[in-house]
Amino acid sequence: MNLFLIGSTGMIGSRIAREARDRGHQVTEATRSGGDGRLELDVHDTDAVAGALPGHDVLVSAVAPPRDGTDASGPLVAAGRSLLDAVRASDVERLLVVGGAGSLLLADGTRNVDQDDFPAEYRGEALAHADLLAMLRDEADDVAWAYLSPAGMIQPGERTGEFTLGGDELVVDNDGQSQVSAEDYAVALVDEVEEPAHTGERFTLGYA
């Protein structure tokens, strides 16, 4: 398959690119600054994104919100709307979004990001990803989208291929911990590329 991946230099995006290529797929990488064989692309330029999509099967967005202390939600949601419009204007039928874990629910039905012990430095980013998910649910009925939330803790690690998938609830292990490697996150996302099972939904993963 031919993937168009925006945000391919980050921790998760780079591993998605590697996992897809290791499975024999073609990956076109795009970033804000380009270079090293990647396209230079502004996600807010809908026409430019749409013009780059022909010939691809799926658009994967690993776009991150601003992390400079400014508003994180507005730019991320605007980028999401731009990508939706680009998909609508192109022959690409699917959009997969690298999401956040903050909007996942705990066993009592409250959001992860609303807990007192949620790290303050990640709260703005988490709320931005929650707003992006809400926008997709409200506005993207005509697009085959899926949004993959990681576990509560995601970091570089081992590719095991062994994890538990979930829906809107945080996946936790027997000790109450929620974690997954970035490598296994990439496995789950490329699995969804190959065999769509969560179209129009948010799903998640973790070690249980």
C-alpha positions in Angstrom: 0.0 0.0 0.0 1.0 3.6 -0.4 0.9 5.7 2.8 1.2 9.4 3.0 2.6 10.2 6.5 2.6 13.7 7.9 4.9 14.2 10.9 7.3 11.5 10.2 10.3 12.7 12.2 8.7 12.5 15.7 9.0 9.6 18.1 5.9 7.9 16.9 5.9 9.1 13.3 9.4 7.8 12.6 8.4 4.3 13.9 5.3 4.2 11.8 7.4 4.9 8.7 9.8 2.2 9.7 7.1 -0.4 10.5 5.2 0.3 7.3 8.4 0.0 5.1 9.4 -3.2 6.9 6.1 -4.7 5.9 6.7 -3.8 2.2 4.6 -0.7 2.0 5.5 2.6 0.3 5.7 5.7 2.5 5.7 9.3 1.4 7.0 11.4 4.3 6.1 15.0 4.8 7.1 17.5 7.5 6.9 21.2 8.1 10.6 21.7 7.2 11.1 18.9 4.6 14.6 17.7 3.9 16.2 14.3 3.8 13.9 13.1 1.1 10.7 14.4 2.8 8.2 16.8 1.4 8.0 20.2 2.9 4.3 20.7 3.7 2.1 23.0 5.7 -0.8 21.0 7.1 -2.9 24.1 7.2 -2.5 24.5 3.4 -5.4 22.3 2.4 -4.8 22.6 -1.4 -1.1 21.7 -1.0 -2.0 18.6 1.0 -4.7 17.6 -1.4 -2.4 18.1 -4.3 0.2 15.7 -2.8 -2.2 12.9 -2.0 -3.1 11.3 -5.4 -1.7 7.8 -5.8 -1.9 7.1 -2.0 -4.2 4.7 -0.2 -4.3 6.3 3.2 -3.3 9.6 4.9 -1.6 9.1 8.3 -1.4 12.2 10.5 1.2 12.3 13.3 0.8 16.0 13.7 1.6 17.3 17.2 0.2 20.5 18.7 2.4 23.4 19.6 4.5 22.8 22.6 5.7 26.4 23.2 3.2 27.4 25.8 0.8 29.0 23.3 -2.7 27.7 22.6 -2.4 24.0 21.6 -6.0 23.2 20.7 -6.7 25.7 18.1 -3.9 24.9 15.7 -4.3 21.1 16.2 -8.0 21.2 15.5 -7.5 23.5 12.5 -4.8 21.1 11.1 -7.3 18.2 11.5 -10.0 20.1 9.6 -7.5 20.9 6.9 -6.6 17.3 6.5 -10.2 16.2 6.4 -10.8 18.7 3.6 -7.7 17.5 1.8 -9.0 13.9 1.9 -12.4 15.0 0.7 -10.8 16.8 -2.3 -8.6 13.9 -3.2 -8.9 10.2 -4.2 -7.6 9.1 -0.8 -10.4 7.5 1.2 -9.0 7.0 4.6 -7.4 9.2 7.4 -5.6 7.6 10.4 -4.8 10.0 13.3 -2.1 9.6 15.9 -4.0 10.7 19.0 -3.5 11.3 22.7 -4.2 9.4 25.8 -5.7 12.2 27.9 -9.2 11.8 26.7 -9.3 8.0 27.5 -11.6 7.1 30.3 -10.8 5.5 33.6 -12.9 2.7 35.1 -15.1 5.3 36.9 -15.9 7.0 33.7 -13.7 10.1 34.3 -11.1 11.3 31.7 -7.5 10.6 32.3 -6.6 14.2 31.7 -9.0 15.3 34.5 -7.2 13.4 37.2 -5.4 15.5 39.9 -2.1 13.6 39.2 -2.1 14.1 35.4 1.2 15.8 34.6 0.6 19.5 34.3 3.2 19.9 31.5 1.2 17.6 29.3 -2.3 18.9 30.1 -2.5 21.4 27.2 -1.4 18.9 24.7 -3.8 16.3 26.0 -6.8 18.6 25.9 -5.8 19.6 22.3 -5.9 16.0 21.3 -9.3 15.6 23.1 -10.6 18.5 21.1 -9.3 17.0 17.9 -11.1 13.7 18.6 -14.4 15.6 19.4 -14.1 17.4 16.1 -13.6 14.2 14.2 -16.7 12.7 15.9 -18.8 15.7 15.1 -17.6 16.7 11.6 -16.1 13.7 9.8 -19.1 11.4 9.1 -18.3 11.5 5.4 -14.6 10.4 5.9 -13.3 7.0 6.8 -11.2 8.0 9.8 -9.7 6.3 12.8 -8.0 7.8 15.8 -5.5 5.7 17.8 -4.8 6.7 21.4 -1.6 5.4 23.0 -1.5 4.0 26.5 -1.0 6.5 29.4 2.8 6.1 29.0 4.4 5.7 25.6 8.2 5.8 25.0 10.8 4.1 22.8 11.2 0.4 23.6 10.8 -3.1 22.2 8.6 -4.2 19.3 6.8 -7.2 20.8 3.7 -7.3 18.7 1.8 -8.3 21.9 -0.6 -5.8 23.3 -4.3 -5.4 24.1 -6.6 -3.2 22.0 -9.4 -1.2 23.6 -11.9 1.4 22.8 -12.5 4.5 25.0 -11.1 3.1 28.2 -7.4 3.3 29.2 -5.8 -0.2 29.0 -4.0 -1.0 32.2 -2.1 -4.0 33.5 -2.6 -5.9 36.7 -0.6 -3.3 38.6 -2.8 -0.5 37.3 -0.1 0.8 35.0 -0.9 1.9 31.4 2.0 1.8 29.0 3.1 0.8 25.5 6.3 1.1 23.4 6.3 3.5 20.5 7.3 0.5 18.4 4.2 -1.5 19.3 2.0 1.6 18.8 3.3 1.6 15.2 2.5 -2.1 14.9 -1.1 -1.4 15.9 -1.5 1.6 13.5 -0.1 -0.3 10.5 -2.3 -3.2 11.4 -5.2 -0.7 11.0 -3.8 0.5 7.7 -3.8 -3.1 6.4 -7.1 -4.3 7.8 -9.4 -1.5 8.9 -11.3 -2.5 12.0 -12.0 0.9 13.7 -13.3 3.1 11.0 -15.2 6.1 12.5 -13.9 5.3 16.0 -11.2 6.0 18.5 -9.3 2.9 19.7 -6.3 2.4 22.0 -3.7 -0.1 23.1 -1.6 -1.1 26.0 0.0 -3.9 27.9 -2.5 -5.7 30.1 
